[in-house]
Amino acid sequence: MKRPITTAEYFNLICDTLRRKKQMPDEMLDYALPTYSPVPIKTYEFNIRNNLDFGENEGIYLDLSIELIGDGERQIKELGTFKTLQRSDVAMRTMAQLLADFIVADRDYVRFHLDDFNWTGVDVYAFNGDGRKSEWGYSCSNQESAKIRKDKLLERFLCVIIRDNATRRISEYRTSRNYSKSDVA
């Protein structure tokens, strides 16, 4: 991705996923509307929050938001709203099922597209002697701490990458020492 996905785009993306899986109860929904105040999602560290309740005058509402976690603070941002004019117990259970399906689709999407949500901080990771990415890596808050981690990793690995998540800029560092595969495993 060239930029962070917004909350409105993400709501629509998950709704499209549910439609493809035939899990969206379109026949009973009055609407499925993304937030009118979209904000970019710059971290994968968020939780889905919801309010599923009977409306004051009519129907059932399912309001969804995300709780963003970053820089030591929590922020709640709206994702979107589902509404049905129906008020039956069956309709409430259907809306609860929609909520569960939305949360599962969210979890799966983030897990398989983690990098699309990684727009803050700096990542540092190493490569083994055979060219495969090592399990060793770090997420740092700034370039200075990333460079310290890079120097430590270069003591054990042939190649280390530093990636600025905001700009997507990658810097590659190599050691001049010759390694055998057993040195860097």
DRENZADO-762850 format. One record per atom (N, C-alpha, C, CB): atom name; chain; x, y, z; residue in three letters. Coordinates in steps of 0.02 Angstrom, whole numbers, always signed. Glycine has a CB too. Layout:
REM DRENZADO-762850
   at   ch        X        Y        Z    aa
   CA    A        X        Y        Z   ALA
...
REM end
This chain:
REM DRENZADO-762850
   at   ch        X        Y        Z    aa
    N    A      +42      -59       +0   MET
   CA    A       +0       +0       +0   MET
    C    A      +44      +62       +0   MET
   CB    A      -48       +0      +61   MET
    N    A      +20     +114      -31   LYS
   CA    A      +56     +178      -35   LYS
    C    A      +40     +224      +23   LYS
   CB    A      +40     +213     -101   LYS
    N    A      -14     +209      +59   ARG
   CA    A      -35     +251     +116   ARG
    C    A      -77     +207     +163   ARG
   CB    A      -76     +314      +92   ARG
    N    A      -85     +230     +225   PRO
   CA    A     -127     +192     +271   PRO
    C    A     -200     +190     +249   PRO
   CB    A     -122     +221     +342   PRO
    N    A     -232     +135     +260   ILE
   CA    A     -303     +129     +246   ILE
    C    A     -342     +170     +297   ILE
   CB    A     -326      +54     +247   ILE
    N    A     -397     +200     +277   THR
   CA    A     -438     +239     +325   THR
    C    A     -489     +193     +358   THR
   CB    A     -473     +298     +289   THR
    N    A     -519     +218     +411   THR
   CA    A     -570     +180     +447   THR
    C    A     -630     +166     +402   THR
   CB    A     -593     +219     +510   THR
    N    A     -649     +214     +360   ALA
   CA    A     -706     +204     +314   ALA
    C    A     -689     +151     +262   ALA
   CB    A     -726     +270     +280   ALA
    N    A     -629     +156     +234   GLU
   CA    A     -607     +106     +184   GLU
    C    A     -604      +37     +215   GLU
   CB    A     -539     +125     +155   GLU
    N    A     -580      +33     +276   TYR
   CA    A     -575      -32     +310   TYR
    C    A     -644      -62     +323   TYR
   CB    A     -536      -25     +375   TYR
    N    A     -691      -21     +346   PHE
   CA    A     -759      -45     +356   PHE
    C    A     -786      -74     +291   PHE
   CB    A     -805      +13     +382   PHE
    N    A     -779      -37     +236   ASN
   CA    A     -804      -61     +171   ASN
    C    A     -768     -124     +148   ASN
   CB    A     -796       -6     +118   ASN
    N    A     -703     -128     +161   LEU
   CA    A     -664     -187     +142   LEU
    C    A     -690     -249     +179   LEU
   CB    A     -589     -177     +158   LEU
    N    A     -702     -243     +243   ILE
   CA    A     -727     -301     +282   ILE
    C    A     -799     -317     +260   ILE
   CB    A     -725     -286     +358   ILE
    N    A     -840     -267     +246   CYS
   CA    A     -908     -279     +221   CYS
    C    A     -904     -318     +154   CYS
   CB    A     -947     -212     +212   CYS
    N    A     -860     -297     +110   ASP
   CA    A     -851     -333      +46   ASP
    C    A     -830     -405      +57   ASP
   CB    A     -800     -297       +1   ASP
    N    A     -786     -415     +105   THR
   CA    A     -764     -483     +122   THR
    C    A     -823     -525     +145   THR
   CB    A     -709     -481     +176   THR
    N    A     -864     -496     +188   LEU
   CA    A     -922     -533     +214   LEU
    C    A     -972     -548     +158   LEU
   CB    A     -957     -493     +269   LEU
    N    A     -980     -502     +111   ARG
   CA    A    -1025     -515      +54   ARG
    C    A     -998     -572      +11   ARG
   CB    A    -1033     -451      +11   ARG
    N    A     -933     -571       -2   ARG
   CA    A     -903     -626      -41   ARG
    C    A     -913     -694       -7   ARG
   CB    A     -828     -614      -53   ARG
    N    A     -911     -694      +59   LYS
   CA    A     -920     -756      +97   LYS
    C    A     -993     -772     +110   LYS
   CB    A     -882     -752     +162   LYS
    N    A    -1038     -729      +85   LYS
   CA    A    -1110     -736      +94   LYS
    C    A    -1128     -735     +169   LYS
   CB    A    -1135     -801      +63   LYS
    N    A    -1094     -691     +206   GLN
   CA    A    -1107     -683     +278   GLN
    C    A    -1139     -615     +294   GLN
   CB    A    -1042     -690     +317   GLN
    N    A    -1154     -575     +243   MET
   CA    A    -1185     -510     +255   MET
    C    A    -1260     -517     +247   MET
   CB    A    -1156     -456     +205   MET
    N    A    -1299     -502     +298   PRO
   CA    A    -1372     -509     +294   PRO
    C    A    -1405     -450     +259   PRO
   CB    A    -1401     -517     +365   PRO
    N    A    -1385     -438     +196   ASP
   CA    A    -1409     -379     +159   ASP
    C    A    -1485     -377     +155   ASP
   CB    A    -1381     -380      +89   ASP
    N    A    -1519     -435     +153   GLU
   CA    A    -1592     -437     +145   GLU
    C    A    -1628     -405     +205   GLU
   CB    A    -1615     -508     +136   GLU
    N    A    -1597     -403     +263   MET
   CA    A    -1630     -374     +321   MET
    C    A    -1601     -306     +342   MET
   CB    A    -1626     -422     +380   MET
    N    A    -1543     -288     +313   LEU
   CA    A    -1513     -224     +332   LEU
    C    A    -1546     -166     +297   LEU
   CB    A    -1438     -225     +317   LEU
    N    A    -1557     -113     +335   ASP
   CA    A    -1580      -50     +306   ASP
    C    A    -1520      -15     +275   ASP
   CB    A    -1614       -5     +361   ASP
    N    A    -1462      -18     +310   TYR
   CA    A    -1401       +9     +282   TYR
    C    A    -1340      -18     +318   TYR
   CB    A    -1401      +85     +285   TYR
    N    A    -1283      -11     +285   ALA
   CA    A    -1216      -23     +312   ALA
    C    A    -1175      +37     +290   ALA
   CB    A    -1185      -92     +286   ALA
    N    A    -1163      +84     +336   LEU
   CA    A    -1130     +146     +319   LEU
    C    A    -1063     +154     +354   LEU
   CB    A    -1174     +205     +336   LEU
    N    A    -1010     +169     +316   PRO
   CA    A     -946     +184     +348   PRO
    C    A     -950     +251     +384   PRO
   CB    A     -888     +185     +296   PRO
    N    A     -903     +264     +427   THR
   CA    A     -900     +327     +464   THR
    C    A     -897     +387     +417   THR
   CB    A     -839     +327     +510   THR
    N    A     -925     +442     +439   TYR
   CA    A     -920     +505     +402   TYR
    C    A     -856     +542     +418   TYR
   CB    A     -981     +549     +417   TYR
    N    A     -819     +519     +468   SER
   CA    A     -757     +552     +490   SER
    C    A     -699     +502     +488   SER
   CB    A     -764     +581     +561   SER
    N    A     -678     +482     +427   PRO
   CA    A     -625     +431     +423   PRO
    C    A     -557     +458     +445   PRO
   CB    A     -620     +405     +352   PRO
    N    A     -519     +414     +477   VAL
   CA    A     -450     +430     +496   VAL
    C    A     -406     +372     +472   VAL
   CB    A     -443     +441     +574   VAL
    N    A     -341     +385     +459   PRO
   CA    A     -297     +331     +438   PRO
    C    A     -282     +283     +496   PRO
   CB    A     -231     +360     +411   PRO
    N    A     -276     +220     +479   ILE
   CA    A     -257     +169     +528   ILE
    C    A     -182     +156     +517   ILE
   CB    A     -300     +102     +521   ILE
    N    A     -140     +176     +564   LYS
   CA    A      -67     +174     +555   LYS
    C    A      -34     +118     +595   LYS
   CB    A      -37     +239     +574   LYS
    N    A      -73      +78     +629   THR
   CA    A      -45      +24     +668   THR
    C    A      -92      -36     +668   THR
   CB    A      -31      +47     +741   THR
    N    A      -63      -95     +674   TYR
   CA    A     -104     -155     +680   TYR
    C    A     -125     -167     +751   TYR
   CB    A      -66     -216     +653   TYR
    N    A     -104     -124     +796   GLU
   CA    A     -122     -131     +867   GLU
    C    A     -188      -95     +879   GLU
   CB    A      -66     -102     +912   GLU
    N    A     -242     -128     +860   PHE
   CA    A     -308     -101     +874   PHE
    C    A     -356     -158     +888   PHE
   CB    A     -333      -59     +814   PHE
    N    A     -410     -139     +922   ASN
   CA    A     -462     -187     +939   ASN
    C    A     -529     -161     +913   ASN
   CB    A     -465     -199    +1016   ASN
    N    A     -571     -207     +891   ILE
   CA    A     -639     -188     +870   ILE
    C    A     -682     -178     +932   ILE
   CB    A     -670     -242     +822   ILE
    N    A     -717     -123     +935   ARG
   CA    A     -765     -109     +988   ARG
    C    A     -834     -103     +956   ARG
   CB    A     -746      -43    +1026   ARG
    N    A     -885     -118     +995   ASN
   CA    A     -952     -118     +966   ASN
    C    A    -1005      -97    +1016   ASN
   CB    A     -969     -186     +938   ASN
    N    A    -1061      -77     +988   ASN
   CA    A    -1121      -65    +1027   ASN
    C    A    -1178      -95     +986   ASN
   CB    A    -1133      +12    +1042   ASN
    N    A    -1205     -149    +1010   LEU
   CA    A    -1262     -183     +977   LEU
    C    A    -1322     -174    +1023   LEU
   CB    A    -1247     -260     +964   LEU
    N    A    -1373     -139     +997   ASP
   CA    A    -1429     -124    +1041   ASP
    C    A    -1491     -107    +1000   ASP
   CB    A    -1411      -66    +1088   ASP
    N    A    -1549     -112    +1032   PHE
   CA    A    -1611      -89    +1002   PHE
    C    A    -1608      -13     +997   PHE
   CB    A    -1673     -112    +1042   PHE
    N    A    -1632      +14     +942   GLY
   CA    A    -1634      +87     +934   GLY
    C    A    -1687     +117     +979   GLY
   CB    A    -1648     +105     +862   GLY
    N    A    -1681     +181     +992   GLU
   CA    A    -1730     +216    +1033   GLU
    C    A    -1800     +211    +1004   GLU
   CB    A    -1710     +290    +1041   GLU
    N    A    -1807     +223     +938   ASN
   CA    A    -1872     +225     +907   ASN
    C    A    -1886     +166     +861   ASN
   CB    A    -1879     +288     +867   ASN
    N    A    -1834     +139     +832   GLU
   CA    A    -1845      +86     +782   GLU
    C    A    -1784      +43     +773   GLU
   CB    A    -1865     +116     +715   GLU
    N    A    -1795      -19     +758   GLY
   CA    A    -1743      -64     +736   GLY
    C    A    -1687      -79     +784   GLY
   CB    A    -1714      -37     +677   GLY
    N    A    -1633     -107     +755   ILE
   CA    A    -1574     -128     +792   ILE
    C    A    -1514      -96     +758   ILE
   CB    A    -1567     -207     +795   ILE
    N    A    -1469      -70     +799   TYR
   CA    A    -1407      -39     +774   TYR
    C    A    -1347      -80     +797   TYR
   CB    A    -1401      +33     +799   TYR
    N    A    -1298      -84     +752   LEU
   CA    A    -1232     -111     +770   LEU
    C    A    -1181      -58     +750   LEU
   CB    A    -1219     -181     +734   LEU
    N    A    -1156      -22     +799   ASP
   CA    A    -1105      +29     +788   ASP
    C    A    -1037       -2     +802   ASP
   CB    A    -1117      +91     +834   ASP
    N    A     -991       +8     +754   LEU
   CA    A     -923      -20     +761   LEU
    C    A     -872      +36     +762   LEU
   CB    A     -908      -69     +704   LEU
    N    A     -822      +26     +804   SER
   CA    A     -766      +73     +808   SER
    C    A     -703      +32     +820   SER
   CB    A     -776     +127     +864   SER
    N    A     -646      +67     +815   ILE
   CA    A     -583      +34     +832   ILE
    C    A     -551      +73     +889   ILE
   CB    A     -536      +29     +771   ILE
    N    A     -520      +36     +932   GLU
   CA    A     -481      +65     +986   GLU
    C    A     -408      +59     +964   GLU
   CB    A     -494      +30    +1056   GLU
    N    A     -379     +116     +945   LEU
   CA    A     -310     +118     +923   LEU
    C    A     -265     +122     +984   LEU
   CB    A     -297     +177     +875   LEU
    N    A     -211      +84     +983   ILE
   CA    A     -165      +83    +1039   ILE
    C    A      -97     +104    +1012   ILE
   CB    A     -162      +12    +1073   ILE
    N    A      -71     +159    +1036   GLY
   CA    A       -6     +182    +1013   GLY
    C    A      +17     +243    +1051   GLY
   CB    A       -8     +198     +939   GLY
    N    A      +83     +249    +1057   ASP
   CA    A     +114     +305    +1092   ASP
    C    A      +87     +313    +1163   ASP
   CB    A     +102     +370    +1053   ASP
    N    A      +72     +256    +1194   GLY
   CA    A      +49     +257    +1263   GLY
    C    A      -22     +282    +1275   GLY
   CB    A      +95     +299    +1302   GLY
    N    A      -59     +293    +1221   GLU
   CA    A     -128     +316    +1231   GLU
    C    A     -175     +275    +1188   GLU
   CB    A     -134     +391    +1213   GLU
    N    A     -238     +275    +1209   ARG
   CA    A     -290     +240    +1173   ARG
    C    A     -338     +291    +1143   ARG
   CB    A     -328     +190    +1219   ARG
    N    A     -357     +279    +1080   GLN
   CA    A     -405     +322    +1047   GLN
    C    A     -460     +279    +1017   GLN
   CB    A     -371     +365     +992   GLN
    N    A     -521     +302    +1023   ILE
   CA    A     -578     +266     +992   ILE
    C    A     -597     +305     +929   ILE
   CB    A     -638     +259    +1042   ILE
    N    A     -599     +270     +872   LYS
   CA    A     -618     +300     +808   LYS
    C    A     -674     +259     +777   LYS
   CB    A     -557     +305     +760   LYS
    N    A     -724     +292     +749   GLU
   CA    A     -781     +258     +719   GLU
    C    A     -760     +221     +656   GLU
   CB    A     -837     +308     +704   GLU
    N    A     -790     +162     +646   LEU
   CA    A     -783     +125     +584   LEU
    C    A     -846     +132     +541   LEU
   CB    A     -769      +50     +598   LEU
    N    A     -903     +114     +570   GLY
   CA    A     -965     +118     +533   GLY
    C    A    -1023      +90     +573   GLY
   CB    A     -959      +80     +467   GLY
    N    A    -1082      +90     +540   THR
   CA    A    -1144      +69     +573   THR
    C    A    -1185      +24     +527   THR
   CB    A    -1184     +130     +595   THR
    N    A    -1213      -28     +556   PHE
   CA    A    -1263      -70     +523   PHE
    C    A    -1329      -56     +557   PHE
   CB    A    -1244     -147     +526   PHE
    N    A    -1384      -55     +518   LYS
   CA    A    -1449      -45     +548   LYS
    C    A    -1500      -87     +511   LYS
   CB    A    -1470      +30     +545   LYS
    N    A    -1545     -117     +551   THR
   CA    A    -1604     -150     +524   THR
    C    A    -1665     -119     +557   THR
   CB    A    -1600     -227     +536   THR
    N    A    -1719     -116     +520   LEU
   CA    A    -1782      -91     +548   LEU
    C    A    -1818     -145     +588   LEU
   CB    A    -1828      -64     +493   LEU
    N    A    -1796     -207     +580   GLN
   CA    A    -1827     -261     +617   GLN
    C    A    -1810     -256     +691   GLN
   CB    A    -1806     -330     +589   GLN
    N    A    -1854     -284     +734   ARG
   CA    A    -1843     -281     +807   ARG
    C    A    -1852     -349     +841   ARG
   CB    A    -1891     -231     +838   ARG
    N    A    -1857     -401     +802   SER
   CA    A    -1870     -468     +831   SER
    C    A    -1807     -497     +864   SER
   CB    A    -1895     -515     +777   SER
    N    A    -1818     -549     +903   ASP
   CA    A    -1762     -586     +934   ASP
    C    A    -1718     -617     +879   ASP
   CB    A    -1788     -641     +981   ASP
    N    A    -1749     -641     +827   VAL
   CA    A    -1711     -671     +771   VAL
    C    A    -1667     -617     +738   VAL
   CB    A    -1759     -702     +718   VAL
    N    A    -1693     -558     +729   ALA
   CA    A    -1654     -503     +699   ALA
    C    A    -1595     -485     +744   ALA
   CB    A    -1698     -441     +687   ALA
    N    A    -1606     -484     +810   MET
   CA    A    -1551     -469     +856   MET
    C    A    -1497     -522     +851   MET
   CB    A    -1577     -464     +929   MET
    N    A    -1516     -586     +848   ARG
   CA    A    -1467     -640     +841   ARG
    C    A    -1430     -634     +774   ARG
   CB    A    -1501     -709     +846   ARG
    N    A    -1464     -615     +722   THR
   CA    A    -1432     -606     +656   THR
    C    A    -1381     -550     +659   THR
   CB    A    -1485     -591     +601   THR
    N    A    -1398     -495     +693   MET
   CA    A    -1351     -439     +700   MET
    C    A    -1291     -460     +743   MET
   CB    A    -1387     -378     +731   MET
    N    A    -1304     -501     +794   ALA
   CA    A    -1249     -526     +836   ALA
    C    A    -1203     -571     +794   ALA
   CB    A    -1276     -564     +897   ALA
    N    A    -1232     -611     +750   GLN
   CA    A    -1192     -653     +705   GLN
    C    A    -1151     -610     +658   GLN
   CB    A    -1238     -702     +666   GLN
    N    A    -1181     -555     +633   LEU
   CA    A    -1145     -509     +590   LEU
    C    A    -1085     -480     +628   LEU
   CB    A    -1191     -452     +566   LEU
    N    A    -1095     -461     +690   LEU
   CA    A    -1040     -436     +731   LEU
    C    A     -984     -488     +737   LEU
   CB    A    -1066     -417     +801   LEU
    N    A    -1002     -549     +753   ALA
   CA    A     -951     -602     +759   ALA
    C    A     -914     -613     +693   ALA
   CB    A     -984     -668     +782   ALA
    N    A     -952     -615     +638   ASP
   CA    A     -920     -624     +572   ASP
    C    A     -874     -566     +555   ASP
   CB    A     -974     -633     +517   ASP
    N    A     -894     -505     +572   PHE
   CA    A     -852     -446     +560   PHE
    C    A     -786     -452     +598   PHE
   CB    A     -890     -381     +580   PHE
    N    A     -790     -470     +662   ILE
   CA    A     -730     -477     +703   ILE
    C    A     -684     -531     +677   ILE
   CB    A     -750     -492     +776   ILE
    N    A     -711     -587     +656   VAL
   CA    A     -670     -641     +628   VAL
    C    A     -637     -619     +563   VAL
   CB    A     -713     -705     +616   VAL
    N    A     -675     -586     +519   ALA
   CA    A     -647     -561     +455   ALA
    C    A     -593     -509     +468   ALA
   CB    A     -703     -532     +411   ALA
    N    A     -604     -467     +518   ASP
   CA    A     -554     -417     +537   ASP
    C    A     -489     -451     +559   ASP
   CB    A     -580     -372     +594   ASP
    N    A     -495     -499     +604   ARG
   CA    A     -435     -534     +628   ARG
    C    A     -397     -567     +572   ARG
   CB    A     -455     -586     +680   ARG
    N    A     -433     -601     +527   ASP
   CA    A     -401     -635     +471   ASP
    C    A     -367     -585     +424   ASP
   CB    A     -451     -676     +433   ASP
    N    A     -401     -531     +409   TYR
   CA    A     -372     -482     +362   TYR
    C    A     -308     -452     +391   TYR
   CB    A     -423     -426     +347   TYR
    N    A     -310     -431     +453   VAL
   CA    A     -251     -400     +483   VAL
    C    A     -194     -451     +485   VAL
   CB    A     -267     -374     +555   VAL
    N    A     -209     -512     +504   ARG
   CA    A     -157     -564     +509   ARG
    C    A     -122     -576     +443   ARG
   CB    A     -186     -629     +535   ARG
    N    A     -159     -575     +388   PHE
   CA    A     -130     -589     +322   PHE
    C    A     -105     -526     +286   PHE
   CB    A     -180     -623     +279   PHE
    N    A     -120     -467     +314   HIS
   CA    A      -98     -404     +283   HIS
    C    A      -66     -358     +335   HIS
   CB    A     -158     -368     +249   HIS
    N    A      -29     -387     +379   LEU
   CA    A       +0     -351     +436   LEU
    C    A      +39     -289     +414   LEU
   CB    A      +45     -397     +475   LEU
    N    A      +76     -295     +361   ASP
   CA    A     +118     -239     +339   ASP
    C    A      +76     -180     +316   ASP
   CB    A     +164     -262     +283   ASP
    N    A      +15     -191     +294   ASP
   CA    A      -28     -135     +272   ASP
    C    A      -47      -90     +331   ASP
   CB    A      -92     -163     +240   ASP
    N    A      -38     -114     +392   PHE
   CA    A      -57      -76     +451   PHE
    C    A       +4      -52     +490   PHE
   CB    A     -101     -118     +496   PHE
    N    A      +63      -61     +463   ASN
   CA    A     +124      -46     +498   ASN
    C    A     +155      +19     +471   ASN
   CB    A     +175     -105     +492   ASN
    N    A     +131      +76     +496   TRP
   CA    A     +151     +142     +470   TRP
    C    A     +186     +185     +522   TRP
   CB    A      +92     +178     +444   TRP
    N    A     +204     +156     +578   THR
   CA    A     +239     +194     +630   THR
    C    A     +302     +157     +651   THR
   CB    A     +194     +207     +691   THR
    N    A     +350     +193     +676   GLY
   CA    A     +411     +163     +702   GLY
    C    A     +458     +139     +648   GLY
   CB    A     +393     +107     +747   GLY
    N    A     +506      +99     +670   VAL
   CA    A     +559      +74     +627   VAL
    C    A     +568       +0     +642   VAL
   CB    A     +626     +113     +637   VAL
    N    A     +569      -41     +590   ASP
   CA    A     +580     -113     +599   ASP
    C    A     +652     -130     +580   ASP
   CB    A     +531     -154     +555   ASP
    N    A     +680     -177     +617   VAL
   CA    A     +748     -200     +605   VAL
    C    A     +744     -276     +601   VAL
   CB    A     +798     -177     +662   VAL
    N    A     +770     -305     +547   TYR
   CA    A     +771     -377     +542   TYR
    C    A     +833     -402     +506   TYR
   CB    A     +708     -402     +506   TYR
    N    A     +851     -463     +520   ALA
   CA    A     +913     -493     +496   ALA
    C    A     +899     -550     +447   ALA
   CB    A     +956     -518     +554   ALA
    N    A     +949     -565     +407   PHE
   CA    A     +945     -621     +360   PHE
    C    A     +998     -673     +378   PHE
   CB    A     +953     -597     +288   PHE
    N    A     +978     -736     +373   ASN
   CA    A    +1024     -792     +385   ASN
    C    A    +1074     -796     +328   ASN
   CB    A     +986     -858     +392   ASN
    N    A    +1126     -837     +338   GLY
   CA    A    +1177     -846     +286   GLY
    C    A    +1150     -873     +221   GLY
   CB    A    +1231     -892     +312   GLY
    N    A    +1093     -908     +224   ASP
   CA    A    +1064     -936     +163   ASP
    C    A    +1015     -887     +129   ASP
   CB    A    +1028    -1001     +178   ASP
    N    A    +1012     -825     +154   GLY
   CA    A     +970     -774     +122   GLY
    C    A     +898     -771     +146   GLY
   CB    A     +970     -786      +50   GLY
    N    A     +880     -814     +194   ARG
   CA    A     +812     -813     +220   ARG
    C    A     +807     -764     +279   ARG
   CB    A     +789     -883     +242   ARG
    N    A     +750     -733     +285   LYS
   CA    A     +738     -687     +340   LYS
    C    A     +740     -726     +405   LYS
   CB    A     +671     -649     +332   LYS
    N    A     +779     -701     +452   SER
   CA    A     +785     -733     +518   SER
    C    A     +724     -718     +560   SER
   CB    A     +849     -709     +554   SER
    N    A     +714     -758     +612   GLU
   CA    A     +661     -742     +659   GLU
    C    A     +680     -685     +706   GLU
   CB    A     +643     -805     +700   GLU
    N    A     +743     -664     +703   TRP
   CA    A     +766     -609     +745   TRP
    C    A     +748     -543     +712   TRP
   CB    A     +842     -613     +756   TRP
    N    A     +715     -500     +750   GLY
   CA    A     +697     -435     +726   GLY
    C    A     +669     -393     +783   GLY
   CB    A     +648     -440     +669   GLY
    N    A     +665     -329     +770   TYR
   CA    A     +641     -283     +821   TYR
    C    A     +597     -229     +790   TYR
   CB    A     +701     -251     +858   TYR
    N    A     +550     -204     +828   SER
   CA    A     +513     -144     +811   SER
    C    A     +536      -90     +859   SER
   CB    A     +435     -156     +815   SER
    N    A     +559      -36     +831   CYS
   CA    A     +587      +19     +871   CYS
    C    A     +546      +82     +859   CYS
   CB    A     +662      +31     +853   CYS
    N    A     +549     +127     +907   SER
   CA    A     +511     +189     +901   SER
    C    A     +546     +242     +860   SER
   CB    A     +496     +216     +969   SER
    N    A     +613     +236     +851   ASN
   CA    A     +649     +287     +813   ASN
    C    A     +711     +257     +780   ASN
   CB    A     +669     +345     +859   ASN
    N    A     +742     +297     +736   GLN
   CA    A     +801     +274     +699   GLN
    C    A     +861     +261     +744   GLN
   CB    A     +820     +327     +646   GLN
    N    A     +869     +301     +796   GLU
   CA    A     +926     +293     +840   GLU
    C    A     +926     +224     +874   GLU
   CB    A     +927     +349     +893   GLU
    N    A     +869     +206     +902   SER
   CA    A     +866     +140     +935   SER
    C    A     +870      +84     +883   SER
   CB    A     +801     +134     +976   SER
    N    A     +845      +96     +822   ALA
   CA    A     +850      +45     +769   ALA
    C    A     +924      +33     +750   ALA
   CB    A     +810      +67     +707   ALA
    N    A     +963      +86     +748   LYS
   CA    A    +1034      +79     +729   LYS
    C    A    +1073      +41     +783   LYS
   CB    A    +1066     +148     +718   LYS
    N    A    +1055      +50     +845   ILE
   CA    A    +1086      +12     +899   ILE
    C    A    +1070      -62     +891   ILE
   CB    A    +1063      +38     +969   ILE
    N    A    +1006      -78     +878   ARG
   CA    A     +986     -147     +866   ARG
    C    A    +1021     -176     +805   ARG
   CB    A     +909     -152     +858   ARG
    N    A    +1028     -136     +752   LYS
   CA    A    +1061     -157     +691   LYS
    C    A    +1133     -178     +706   LYS
   CB    A    +1060     -101     +638   LYS
    N    A    +1169     -137     +744   ASP
   CA    A    +1239     -152     +760   ASP
    C    A    +1245     -218     +798   ASP
   CB    A    +1270      -96     +802   ASP
    N    A    +1199     -230     +845   LYS
   CA    A    +1199     -294     +883   LYS
    C    A    +1186     -353     +836   LYS
   CB    A    +1147     -292     +940   LYS
    N    A    +1138     -345     +791   LEU
   CA    A    +1122     -400     +745   LEU
    C    A    +1179     -414     +696   LEU
   CB    A    +1058     -384     +706   LEU
    N    A    +1215     -362     +676   LEU
   CA    A    +1272     -372     +630   LEU
    C    A    +1329     -411     +662   LEU
   CB    A    +1297     -305     +605   LEU
    N    A    +1329     -417     +728   GLU
   CA    A    +1378     -459     +762   GLU
    C    A    +1365     -533     +749   GLU
   CB    A    +1379     -445     +838   GLU
    N    A    +1302     -550     +731   ARG
   CA    A    +1283     -620     +721   ARG
    C    A    +1260     -636     +650   ARG
   CB    A    +1228     -637     +768   ARG
    N    A    +1240     -585     +611   PHE
   CA    A    +1210     -597     +546   PHE
    C    A    +1248     -559     +491   PHE
   CB    A    +1136     -578     +546   PHE
    N    A    +1245     -586     +431   LEU
   CA    A    +1278     -557     +374   LEU
    C    A    +1244     -493     +349   LEU
   CB    A    +1281     -607     +318   LEU
    N    A    +1178     -492     +352   CYS
   CA    A    +1140     -435     +324   CYS
    C    A    +1085     -415     +373   CYS
   CB    A    +1111     -453     +255   CYS
    N    A    +1076     -350     +381   VAL
   CA    A    +1023     -323     +423   VAL
    C    A     +988     -267     +385   VAL
   CB    A    +1051     -296     +492   VAL
    N    A     +922     -266     +389   ILE
   CA    A     +881     -216     +356   ILE
    C    A     +849     -171     +409   ILE
   CB    A     +827     -249     +311   ILE
    N    A     +850     -105     +396   ILE
   CA    A     +812      -58     +437   ILE
    C    A     +759      -28     +391   ILE
   CB    A     +859       -2     +469   ILE
    N    A     +697      -30     +414   ARG
   CA    A     +642       -3     +374   ARG
    C    A     +604      +49     +413   ARG
   CB    A     +595      -60     +351   ARG
    N    A     +600     +109     +386   ASP
   CA    A     +559     +163     +414   ASP
    C    A     +488     +150     +391   ASP
   CB    A     +585     +235     +393   ASP
    N    A     +444     +133     +436   ASN
   CA    A     +376     +113     +418   ASN
    C    A     +335     +171     +389   ASN
   CB    A     +341      +85     +477   ASN
    N    A     +348     +232     +409   ALA
   CA    A     +309     +288     +383   ALA
    C    A     +326     +303     +310   ALA
   CB    A     +322     +351     +426   ALA
    N    A     +390     +300     +293   THR
   CA    A     +411     +316     +225   THR
    C    A     +420     +254     +181   THR
   CB    A     +476     +355     +226   THR
    N    A     +423     +196     +212   ARG
   CA    A     +436     +132     +179   ARG
    C    A     +508     +128     +152   ARG
   CB    A     +386     +122     +121   ARG
    N    A     +551     +173     +174   ARG
   CA    A     +621     +174     +153   ARG
    C    A     +658     +117     +187   ARG
   CB    A     +654     +242     +169   ARG
    N    A     +697      +80     +148   ILE
   CA    A     +735      +23     +173   ILE
    C    A     +810      +38     +165   ILE
   CB    A     +716      -42     +135   ILE
    N    A     +847      +25     +218   SER
   CA    A     +919      +30     +217   SER
    C    A     +948      -38     +233   SER
   CB    A     +946      +85     +267   SER
    N    A     +994      -60     +191   GLU
   CA    A    +1025     -126     +200   GLU
    C    A    +1096     -116     +226   GLU
   CB    A    +1025     -166     +134   GLU
    N    A    +1114     -156     +276   TYR
   CA    A    +1181     -154     +305   TYR
    C    A    +1211     -224     +302   TYR
   CB    A    +1180     -127     +378   TYR
    N    A    +1274     -227     +282   ARG
   CA    A    +1309     -291     +278   ARG
    C    A    +1374     -286     +317   ARG
   CB    A    +1323     -311     +204   ARG
    N    A    +1393     -341     +344   THR
   CA    A    +1457     -344     +379   THR
    C    A    +1510     -367     +330   THR
   CB    A    +1453     -392     +441   THR
    N    A    +1571     -348     +343   SER
   CA    A    +1626     -369     +299   SER
    C    A    +1653     -438     +318   SER
   CB    A    +1683     -318     +300   SER
    N    A    +1634     -463     +376   ARG
   CA    A    +1657     -528     +399   ARG
    C    A    +1625     -583     +357   ARG
   CB    A    +1640     -538     +474   ARG
    N    A    +1663     -634     +339   ASN
   CA    A    +1635     -691     +303   ASN
    C    A    +1606     -740     +353   ASN
   CB    A    +1690     -726     +259   ASN
    N    A    +1545     -761     +340   TYR
   CA    A    +1509     -806     +384   TYR
    C    A    +1499     -873     +351   TYR
   CB    A    +1442     -776     +406   TYR
    N    A    +1500     -924     +392   SER
   CA    A    +1477     -989     +367   SER
    C    A    +1404     -995     +389   SER
   CB    A    +1521    -1050     +394   SER
    N    A    +1368    -1042     +360   LYS
   CA    A    +1297    -1051     +379   LYS
    C    A    +1289    -1065     +453   LYS
   CB    A    +1266    -1107     +338   LYS
    N    A    +1336    -1100     +483   SER
   CA    A    +1329    -1116     +554   SER
    C    A    +1339    -1054     +598   SER
   CB    A    +1379    -1169     +574   SER
    N    A    +1376    -1003     +573   ASP
   CA    A    +1385     -942     +611   ASP
    C    A    +1321     -902     +619   ASP
   CB    A    +1437     -899     +579   ASP
    N    A    +1276     -906     +570   VAL
   CA    A    +1218     -862     +570   VAL
    C    A    +1152     -898     +578   VAL
   CB    A    +1217     -823     +508   VAL
    N    A    +1154     -960     +592   ALA
   CA    A    +1092     -998     +598   ALA
    C    A    +1052     -980     +659   ALA
   CB    A    +1106    -1072     +598   ALA
REM end
